[in-house]
Amino acid sequence: MKKIVKLSLVTSLALISSVNAQNLSEAFSNSKVKGEIKAEYSNSNFLGNKKSDNITAVGGSLGIITGDFYGFKAGATFQTSSIIDDKNNSNVFANDLDASGAVLSEAYIDYTISKTSLKAGRQYIYTPLVSTAIDGKSSESILKDSFEAYVLTNTDIPDTTLVAGYINKYQGKTNSIGDTGDFDKFQDGAYTIYAKNTSIKDLTLQAQYLKENGQTSASDKEALYLQADYVIAGHNISAQVLTSTDKTQASDAQDGKLFGLKAMGPLGIGKLAYIAAYTSSTDKHAPVYTGAGAGTSDTPFTAMPVHGGGVPVRADTDTIVGGIIAPIANSTVIAYAGHSASKTHALGDVDAVGAMIIYPFYKNFLLKVNYEHVETEKVFKEDTDTTRIYLSYKF
């Protein structure tokens, strides 16, 4: 009888091991590989430098994610960048494109049970206050920011996504001296909670809170973000509120507040569409802290395609931006202009005009050309002209 029990136990363990090995093998055989090859040329005389900085870079990413193994998946993504030509006289692109090297930007385990998942390790994150890339899930730069984090996501509540995360480290695009960014400790860690709800027809609600812990309480940062988007008659009407506390600022310059409105939709003239946005930073002393990662610079509705949202979040600043969107042949052409008024900031008023062409000229190929002209009222009175040409192939 004992022999039978022993044989049964050994047989069961062998069967379990065989099934696990088979499932594990299937998980790896069902892995998906994806990547992107990128090239970019940029030219800018940022803030009135007499000589323009020119830089040309190529690179891309290669990633793999395994199939499911009892709810577990694993993923990894390498990024690489190489500078072909660099006339970086004034270090305009030091924090953006000026990087040569490779980095393992994603290396995570993702476990899912029912409608809850936990993703742990190096990963890309896309939320209003913690964001990897400037324009959502793509990036007009060779490299993307990344985070070392633990992110819990739940969708048990109908039409609702809840996210809670702890961020330990942060990797920027570059290290500012010509190499790829390292995963540096995120001060003393950061916590975030994010919620998105679409239970009411045509209405999308978002809310997020971020607490960034500094080495001391005097270097803590907090941000709260609220956004509502409503679709009516083909027009998307949006409102946002962003408040922040930055204790690294002076004692009388801690709190930032920004309110915004945006509308997008058809003009009623052929296939032309419009976009119009307004934001107001109401505190007279403090700029608004928009969160962690390069993507958060695009959080304000009035952020410009090239220069981001640094101007609208200045203290005591009102900004208005408008644009026309026109489909021409197989491309999308956007012409835009903006005015940012501030009585207290050293730059004074800032005006900008620009144009963008987005051309998906072949399957998985994308070409973006962007030109932006900026004029400042005070300090840097010379004009800034920036041109970006971005080419991408995804596979």
N, C-alpha and C positions, 0 to 999 in steps of 0.2 A: 504493500500500500504506500509506504514511504517513497519507494522507487517511482511509483506512478505519479505521486505528488511532485517529486523532484523533476521528473521528466516533463510533467505538465507545466511547471513553473519555467523550466528552461525553454520549452517550446513557446510559451507565451511571451517571454522576454525576447526570444529570437524573432517572433512574428512582429512584436512592437518595434524592435530595432529595424527590421526589414521595412515596415510601413513608414517609420520616421525617415529612414534613409531614402526611401522612394519619394516621399513627400518633399524632403529637403532637396533632392536632386531635381524634382519638378519645379520647386521654387526658383532654383538657379537657372534651369532651362527656360523658365518663363520670364526671365529678366528682360527689362527693356533698356535699350541704350539710346541716348539722345545727345545731341550736341549742337554747337553753333560755331561757325567761322565768321569772324568779324574783321572789319578794317575801318579806320577812321582817320580823316584829315581835319585838323582844326587850326584856325588862324584867329588871333585876337590881339588887339592893343589895349587890353583891359585897363580901365580907369585912366585912359589918356596917355599910356606909354608911347614915346615917339617911335619906337620900333615894335613891330608886331611879332608876337611869338608864333612860330609854326611848329606843328608836330604831326607826324604820321605814325600810326601804330597798327599792328595786326595781332590777332590772337583769337581767343575763343574759349569754348568749354566743352568738356566731355563728361557725361554723367551716366550712371547705371543705377537702376532700382530693381531689386529682386521681386519675384512673385511671392504670393502669400504662403507662409508656413505657420499654421496654427495662429493666425492673427498677426504674425511678425513679418515685417519687411525691413530691408536694409538698403540704404542708398549712399552714393558717393558722387561728388562732382569735382573735377579738376578744372581750374582756370589758368590760362596762360596769356602773357602779353609780351610783345617784342617791339621795340622802337626802331623804325626804319630810318626816319629822319627827324632831327630835333634841333630846332633853332629856338630854344627855350630861354630867351634872354632875360625875361623878368619873372620866371617861375610861375607863369599864369596857370599852367596845367600840372603843377606839382602834385596836387591832391586829386587829380582826375585821370589824366592819360599817361603821365610820365612815369611808367613802370615797366621794367623788364624782369621776367621771371615767371614762376609757376607757384600755385598755392592750392592745397586741398581745401576748398571752401565748404563742401558738404561731406559729412561722414556721420550718418545717423542711423538709429534704430527706431522704427515706427510700429507701435503695437496697437491694434484695434480690437475692441470687444464691443459687440452690439453697435451703438451709435457714438461710442467714445473712443478717441485715439490719443495716444501719448507719443510725441516725437521728441527724442532726446539726442543731443549731439550738435555738430555743426550743421547749420541749415539756413536757407533763405526764408525771410519772413516778410509778408505783405499786409500790413495794417496801417491805418492813418498815422499812428504815433511811433510805430516801430516798423521800418520799411527798408528793404534791400535796394530797390531800384527807383529811379526818379519817376518813371512813367508806368507804374503798375508792375506787371510781370515781365516786361522787357527792359532793356537798358541801352541808352545811346552812348555807352562807354564800353571800352573793351572788357573791363572787369566790373564785377558787382560786389557790393558790400555783403558781408555774411555775419552770422551770430552763432555763438555757442550757447545753446538754450535748451530748456525743457518746456514744451508747449503742449497743453492739454486742450483738446477740442471736443465739444459735445453738441449733438443735434437732436437730442431726445424731444425737446419742445418743438412742436410743429412750426415750420417756417422760421426757425430761430437757430442761429449759430452762436455758441458761447465759447470763448477762448480765454484761457488763463496761462500765463507764461512767466518763467523766471529766466533772465538773461545773465549769463556769467561773463562772456567775453564778446568782443566786437572786432571784426576785421574790416578795415577800410580798403578802398581800391588800391591806394599806394601808401608807402611809408614816408612820403614827401621828399625823399632823397633818391628817387630813381628806381626803387624796387617795389615789388608787390607788398601789400599790407600784411602785417602779422596779426594773429589773434591775441590782442592785448586784454588784460583784465578790465572788465567793465566797472571801473571804480570798485564799489563794494556791492555790486549786483544791482539788478533792476527788476521790478515786478510790473506786470501789466494785466489788465482785464479788458476784454473786448466783447461786444455783443452786436449782432446784426439781426434785424427782424423784417420779414416781408409778409406778415400775416394779413395786412390790409391791402386790398387791391391797388396797384399802381403806387404804393407808398413803401419806401425803404428807409428804415431807421438804423442809425449806427451810433454807438457810444463806446468810448475807450478812456481808460485811466492808466497813467504811467507814473511810476515812482522810481526815480534813479537815485540810489544811495551813494553819496560821496564818502570819502575817507573819514570825514567829520560831518556833523549835522549842518555846519556852515557851508557845505558844498553839495547839499541835496538839491534835486530838481523834481518838480512834479508837473504833470500836464493832464488836462481833461478835455476831451474832444466829443462834440455832439454834431450829428449831421442828419438832415432829413431830405430825401429826394422824392418828388411827386411828379408823375407823368400825367399830363392833361392835354388832350387834343394833339398829341404828338410832340408836345413841348415838355422838356424836363426842367422843373423848377426846384432849386436846391437852396438850403440854408445851413449855415455852420456856425458853431461857437467853439472857440478855443481859448482856454484860460491856462495860465502857467505860473509857477513860482520857481524862481531861480535864485537860490541862496548864494551862488557864487558872485552875484551882482552886489553893488553897494547896498547898504542897509535901507536906503530910501528908493531902491530901484529893483524890487524883487518881483512884483506881480505884473504879468502881462495879460492883456485881454484883446481878443480879436473876434469880430462878428463879420459874417459874409453872406452874400446872396449871389446866385448864379442862375442863368437861364440859357437853355440850348434848344434849338429846334429849327424847323424849316422856315424859310423867309417867305414862301409863297410865290417865289419867282423862279420858275424852272426847278432845278435841283439844288439851288443855293440854300445854305443853312447859316445860322448865326450862333455866336456865343457871346454872352455879356456877363461880366462879373464885377462885384464891388465888395471891398473889404475895408473895415475900419479898425485900427489898433488904437484903443481908447485910453490906455494908460499914458500919462505924460512923461514918464521916466523910464519905464522898462520895456525892452523888446519882448516879443513872444517866443518862448521856447517851444519848438514844434516836435521835439522827440528825438529818437535815436535812429541813425542810419541816413544815408543820402536821400532815400525816397521821401523822407518827411519834409524836405525842402519844397516839395510840390503839394503839400497839404493845403495851404491857403488857396482859395479859388482864383486869386489874381496872380499866382506864380507864373513867371514867364518861361517859355520853353527852354531858353538857353541859360538865363541867369537865375532861374528858380524863384523861391519866395523870400529871399533875404531882404529885399526892399519893402514889401508889404508888411512884414512883421516888425519893422522899426517902431519905436515908441511914437505915439501920437501921430499916426499916419493914415491918410485916406487914399485908397487906390481904386482906380477903375480901369477895366480892360475890356476891349471889344474886338471881335474878329468875324471874318466872313469865311465860310468853308465852301469850296467849289470843287465838284468832281469834274476833272478835265481828262478826256481820254480814259486811260486806265489808272490815273493817279488822283490823289487828293491834294488840293492846294489850299493853304490857309494863310490869309493875310490878317495881321493883328496890330493893335496899337494899345498903349497904356500910359496912364499918367498917375504918378504917386506924389502926393503933397504932404510935406511935413514941415512944421514951423520950428521944431526943436532939434531935429537931427542935423549933424554936420554936413551931410550931402545936400540938404535942402530938397527941393522938388526933383523928381527923376522922371524923364520921359523916354519911352521906348517904342520902336516900330520894328516889325519883323515879318518874315514870310517863311513858310515851310512847304516843302513838296514831299509827299509820301508816295512812293512808286513801287508796288510789288510787281516787278517787271517779269518775273518767272516764278514757277512753283517753288515756294520756300525761300525765294530771294526777295530781299527788301532793300530799297534805297531811300534814304532820308537826306534831304538837303535843307539846312536851316541858316538863315541870315538874320542877325538882330543888331539894331543900331540903338545905342543908349546915350542920353545926354543928362548930365547932372548940373544942378544950379550952383552949388558951392563946392569948395575944396578942389575936386577934380573937374575942372571945367572943360577939359578936352573930351571929345566924343569917343565912345567906345564902339568898335565894329567887330563883330564876331561871326565867323563862318564855320559851319560844321558840315562835313560830308560823311555819312555813315552807311556802310554796306554790310549786310548780314545774310548768311545762308544757314538755315536750320535743317537738321536731319535727325 
